[in-house]
């Protein structure tokens, strides 16, 4: 099965994929942050969505 980029939600909602624009848009809207803030959180704590969310809420 191919990766359908027209989907609005991530294929794996447990991980933040910074390599896909539609996923970056999803996560930034969900957490109301900029792409730069999201990148900084991912760089700091890794790609697991739970960890990223916790970092962004600090």
N, CA, C and O atoms as a GROMACS GRO file, in nm:
protein
  232
    1UNK      N    1   0.085  -0.116   0.000
    1UNK     CA    2   0.000   0.000   0.000
    1UNK      C    3   0.090   0.123   0.000
    1UNK      O    4   0.185   0.131   0.078
    2UNK      N    5   0.060   0.219  -0.087
    2UNK     CA    6   0.142   0.338  -0.094
    2UNK      C    7   0.101   0.438   0.014
    2UNK      O    8  -0.008   0.431   0.070
    3UNK      N    9   0.191   0.531   0.039
    3UNK     CA   10   0.167   0.635   0.139
    3UNK      C   11   0.083   0.745   0.074
    3UNK      O   12   0.134   0.819  -0.010
    4UNK      N   13  -0.043   0.756   0.111
    4UNK     CA   14  -0.135   0.853   0.052
    4UNK      C   15  -0.115   0.989   0.117
    4UNK      O   16  -0.159   1.012   0.230
    5UNK      N   17  -0.049   1.080   0.046
    5UNK     CA   18  -0.017   1.210   0.102
    5UNK      C   19  -0.137   1.304   0.107
    5UNK      O   20  -0.125   1.415   0.160
    6UNK      N   21  -0.250   1.264   0.053
    6UNK     CA   22  -0.368   1.348   0.061
    6UNK      C   23  -0.437   1.336   0.197
    6UNK      O   24  -0.527   1.414   0.228
    7UNK      N   25  -0.396   1.239   0.276
    7UNK     CA   26  -0.453   1.222   0.410
    7UNK      C   27  -0.416   1.341   0.497
    7UNK      O   28  -0.307   1.396   0.485
    8UNK      N   29  -0.506   1.381   0.584
    8UNK     CA   30  -0.483   1.496   0.670
    8UNK      C   31  -0.417   1.459   0.803
    8UNK      O   32  -0.364   1.546   0.872
    9UNK      N   33  -0.419   1.333   0.838
    9UNK     CA   34  -0.359   1.289   0.964
    9UNK      C   35  -0.237   1.202   0.934
    9UNK      O   36  -0.228   1.142   0.827
   10UNK      N   37  -0.145   1.194   1.029
   10UNK     CA   38  -0.025   1.112   1.007
   10UNK      C   39  -0.057   0.964   0.993
   10UNK      O   40  -0.154   0.914   1.049
   11UNK      N   41   0.026   0.896   0.918
   11UNK     CA   42   0.011   0.752   0.903
   11UNK      C   43   0.039   0.682   1.037
   11UNK      O   44  -0.025   0.582   1.069
   12UNK      N   45   0.133   0.735   1.112
   12UNK     CA   46   0.168   0.681   1.244
   12UNK      C   47   0.154   0.794   1.345
   12UNK      O   48   0.246   0.875   1.359
   13UNK      N   49   0.043   0.800   1.414
   13UNK     CA   50   0.014   0.911   1.505
   13UNK      C   51   0.099   0.908   1.632
   13UNK      O   52   0.086   0.996   1.716
   14UNK      N   53   0.183   0.808   1.647
   14UNK     CA   54   0.270   0.802   1.764
   14UNK      C   55   0.404   0.871   1.739
   14UNK      O   56   0.480   0.896   1.832
   15UNK      N   57   0.433   0.901   1.612
   15UNK     CA   58   0.561   0.961   1.575
   15UNK      C   59   0.540   1.088   1.493
   15UNK      O   60   0.449   1.095   1.411
   16UNK      N   61   0.624   1.187   1.518
   16UNK     CA   62   0.621   1.311   1.442
   16UNK      C   63   0.721   1.298   1.327
   16UNK      O   64   0.841   1.284   1.350
   17UNK      N   65   0.671   1.303   1.205
   17UNK     CA   66   0.756   1.292   1.087
   17UNK      C   67   0.778   1.431   1.029
   17UNK      O   68   0.690   1.486   0.963
   18UNK      N   69   0.894   1.487   1.054
   18UNK     CA   70   0.925   1.622   1.006
   18UNK      C   71   0.957   1.624   0.857
   18UNK      O   72   0.972   1.731   0.800
   19UNK      N   73   0.968   1.509   0.795
   19UNK     CA   74   1.001   1.500   0.653
   19UNK      C   75   0.882   1.514   0.560
   19UNK      O   76   0.899   1.519   0.439
   20UNK      N   77   0.762   1.519   0.615
   20UNK     CA   78   0.641   1.529   0.533
   20UNK      C   79   0.566   1.657   0.569
   20UNK      O   80   0.527   1.677   0.684
   21UNK      N   81   0.548   1.744   0.470
   21UNK     CA   82   0.483   1.873   0.494
   21UNK      C   83   0.345   1.858   0.555
   21UNK      O   84   0.309   1.933   0.646
   22UNK      N   85   0.266   1.761   0.506
   22UNK     CA   86   0.130   1.747   0.560
   22UNK      C   87   0.132   1.704   0.705
   22UNK      O   88   0.041   1.738   0.781
   23UNK      N   89   0.233   1.629   0.746
   23UNK     CA   90   0.242   1.590   0.886
   23UNK      C   91   0.287   1.707   0.972
   23UNK      O   92   0.236   1.724   1.084
   24UNK      N   93   0.379   1.787   0.924
   24UNK     CA   94   0.421   1.906   0.997
   24UNK      C   95   0.302   1.999   1.016
   24UNK      O   96   0.282   2.053   1.125
   25UNK      N   97   0.221   2.018   0.910
   25UNK     CA   98   0.102   2.102   0.922
   25UNK      C   99   0.005   2.045   1.026
   25UNK      O  100  -0.054   2.120   1.103
   26UNK      N  101  -0.012   1.913   1.027
   26UNK     CA  102  -0.102   1.848   1.123
   26UNK      C  103  -0.056   1.876   1.267
   26UNK      O  104  -0.134   1.921   1.350
   27UNK      N  105   0.072   1.848   1.295
   27UNK     CA  106   0.122   1.862   1.432
   27UNK      C  107   0.125   2.007   1.477
   27UNK      O  108   0.092   2.036   1.591
   28UNK      N  109   0.165   2.099   1.389
   28UNK     CA  110   0.169   2.240   1.428
   28UNK      C  111   0.028   2.292   1.458
   28UNK      O  112   0.010   2.371   1.551
   29UNK      N  113  -0.070   2.248   1.381
   29UNK     CA  114  -0.209   2.289   1.408
   29UNK      C  115  -0.260   2.225   1.536
   29UNK      O  116  -0.326   2.291   1.616
   30UNK      N  117  -0.228   2.100   1.557
   30UNK     CA  118  -0.275   2.029   1.676
   30UNK      C  119  -0.224   2.094   1.805
   30UNK      O  120  -0.298   2.111   1.901
   31UNK      N  121  -0.096   2.130   1.804
   31UNK     CA  122  -0.034   2.185   1.924
   31UNK      C  123  -0.020   2.337   1.920
   31UNK      O  124   0.034   2.396   2.014
   32UNK      N  125  -0.068   2.399   1.815
   32UNK     CA  126  -0.064   2.545   1.800
   32UNK      C  127   0.077   2.601   1.822
   32UNK      O  128   0.098   2.689   1.905
   33UNK      N  129   0.170   2.547   1.745
   33UNK     CA  130   0.310   2.591   1.749
   33UNK      C  131   0.357   2.617   1.607
   33UNK      O  132   0.291   2.580   1.510
   34UNK      N  133   0.472   2.681   1.596
   34UNK     CA  134   0.530   2.704   1.464
   34UNK      C  135   0.610   2.581   1.422
   34UNK      O  136   0.646   2.498   1.506
   35UNK      N  137   0.639   2.568   1.294
   35UNK     CA  138   0.725   2.458   1.250
   35UNK      C  139   0.862   2.461   1.319
   35UNK      O  140   0.921   2.357   1.346
   36UNK      N  141   0.912   2.580   1.345
   36UNK     CA  142   1.041   2.593   1.412
   36UNK      C  143   1.035   2.541   1.556
   36UNK      O  144   1.128   2.474   1.602
   37UNK      N  145   0.926   2.572   1.626
   37UNK     CA  146   0.909   2.521   1.762
   37UNK      C  147   0.897   2.369   1.761
   37UNK      O  148   0.952   2.300   1.847
   38UNK      N  149   0.823   2.317   1.664
   38UNK     CA  150   0.808   2.172   1.653
   38UNK      C  151   0.942   2.107   1.626
   38UNK      O  152   0.976   2.007   1.690
   39UNK      N  153   1.020   2.162   1.533
   39UNK     CA  154   1.153   2.108   1.500
   39UNK      C  155   1.244   2.109   1.623
   39UNK      O  156   1.313   2.011   1.650
   40UNK      N  157   1.242   2.217   1.698
   40UNK     CA  158   1.327   2.226   1.817
   40UNK      C  159   1.289   2.119   1.919
   40UNK      O  160   1.377   2.058   1.979
   41UNK      N  161   1.160   2.097   1.937
   41UNK     CA  162   1.115   1.994   2.032
   41UNK      C  163   1.155   1.855   1.984
   41UNK      O  164   1.200   1.773   2.064
   42UNK      N  165   1.138   1.828   1.857
   42UNK     CA  166   1.176   1.697   1.802
   42UNK      C  167   1.327   1.676   1.815
   42UNK      O  168   1.372   1.568   1.852
   43UNK      N  169   1.404   1.780   1.784
   43UNK     CA  170   1.550   1.770   1.798
   43UNK      C  171   1.591   1.742   1.942
   43UNK      O  172   1.688   1.671   1.966
   44UNK      N  173   1.516   1.796   2.036
   44UNK     CA  174   1.551   1.781   2.177
   44UNK      C  175   1.510   1.646   2.235
   44UNK      O  176   1.588   1.582   2.306
   45UNK      N  177   1.386   1.600   2.204
   45UNK     CA  178   1.335   1.480   2.272
   45UNK      C  179   1.310   1.361   2.180
   45UNK      O  180   1.276   1.253   2.228
   46UNK      N  181   1.325   1.379   2.051
   46UNK     CA  182   1.301   1.267   1.959
   46UNK      C  183   1.164   1.278   1.893
   46UNK      O  184   1.095   1.379   1.909
   47UNK      N  185   1.126   1.174   1.820
   47UNK     CA  186   1.007   1.180   1.735
   47UNK      C  187   0.879   1.128   1.798
   47UNK      O  188   0.772   1.139   1.737
   48UNK      N  189   0.885   1.073   1.917
   48UNK     CA  190   0.764   1.020   1.978
   48UNK      C  191   0.670   1.134   2.015
   48UNK      O  192   0.707   1.225   2.088
   49UNK      N  193   0.548   1.129   1.963
   49UNK     CA  194   0.452   1.238   1.977
   49UNK      C  195   0.425   1.273   2.124
   49UNK      O  196   0.413   1.391   2.158
   50UNK      N  197   0.417   1.175   2.208
   50UNK     CA  198   0.390   1.199   2.351
   50UNK      C  199   0.503   1.282   2.413
   50UNK      O  200   0.477   1.374   2.491
   51UNK      N  201   0.627   1.248   2.379
   51UNK     CA  202   0.742   1.322   2.432
   51UNK      C  203   0.747   1.464   2.377
   51UNK      O  204   0.778   1.558   2.449
   52UNK      N  205   0.718   1.478   2.248
   52UNK     CA  206   0.718   1.610   2.184
   52UNK      C  207   0.611   1.698   2.248
   52UNK      O  208   0.637   1.814   2.280
   53UNK      N  209   0.492   1.644   2.266
   53UNK     CA  210   0.385   1.722   2.327
   53UNK      C  211   0.424   1.766   2.468
   53UNK      O  212   0.401   1.881   2.506
   54UNK      N  213   0.481   1.677   2.543
   54UNK     CA  214   0.522   1.711   2.680
   54UNK      C  215   0.625   1.824   2.677
   54UNK      O  216   0.618   1.916   2.758
   55UNK      N  217   0.718   1.817   2.586
   55UNK     CA  218   0.821   1.921   2.574
   55UNK      C  219   0.759   2.055   2.534
   55UNK      O  220   0.797   2.159   2.588
   56UNK      N  221   0.665   2.054   2.443
   56UNK     CA  222   0.602   2.178   2.398
   56UNK      C  223   0.518   2.242   2.506
   56UNK      O  224   0.501   2.364   2.506
   57UNK      N  225   0.466   2.164   2.596
   57UNK     CA  226   0.380   2.217   2.704
   57UNK      C  227   0.460   2.271   2.820
   57UNK      O  228   0.403   2.333   2.910
   58UNK      N  229   0.592   2.250   2.821
   58UNK     CA  230   0.678   2.298   2.930
   58UNK      C  231   0.690   2.447   2.930
   58UNK      O  232   0.758   2.504   3.015
   0.00000   0.00000   0.00000
